[in-house]
Structure formats: structure tokens, C-alpha cells
């Protein structure tokens, strides 16, 4: 089970770090660890403590749960969206939410061909 968790953290950490435009060095600096430690995490060589996991999530401005989510394709797409919008201001998130709801209602009202 530990290997599964390491792999999830590795994949998600690398994805969200790159999504936020951070290098391993910059992320390491933000959470006060060595860049080598971030490299170990991204290669599934180590598993972070709970404190470090929360520091990483905070530095990436994401929910800590996103770092341990499985890679089910639907979940990953949702996680990508959460990662993208997490740094936006509240009014922009509200606007996007309303747009998504309108889009879904519009698509559900179309006749099936």
C-alpha cells in the first residue's frame, strides 16, 4: 500500500508543481526542504510526512487530498480543474462556476441525434 501512496504523491506532486510553474528548487525553497528531497518524492523514493504533505499543498495552493488522489481518469480531470482554479480569486471562481452550470444545462437541453 505504501508504494501505491508514493506513486500517487509522486505523479500528483509533479503534475501540480509544473501546473503552478514551479521548479523543484523553488518548491523546495517554499517548504524549506532540499531540492533533492522534492526529487526523491517525485521519483517515489520517499514518502512525505503529513506536515510536509500539507506544506507542499499550501505552497501549491491546492487541497492536500489532491496529492494522494488516485489516477482514475475522471478524478484526474477534476483534479486538473481544481489545480487550475485554486489560485483564482473568489469572484472569478464564482463566475466560472456559473458558466459551467450554464454549459451543462445547455448541453442537457440539446436533442440527442
Buried (B, 14 or more C-beta within 10 A) or exposed (E): EEEEBBEBBBBBBBBBBEBBEBEBEBBBBBBEBEBEBBBBBBEBEBBBEEEBBBBBBEBBEBEBEBBBBEEEEEEBEEBBEBBEEBEEEEEEEEEBEEEEEEEEEEEEEEEEE
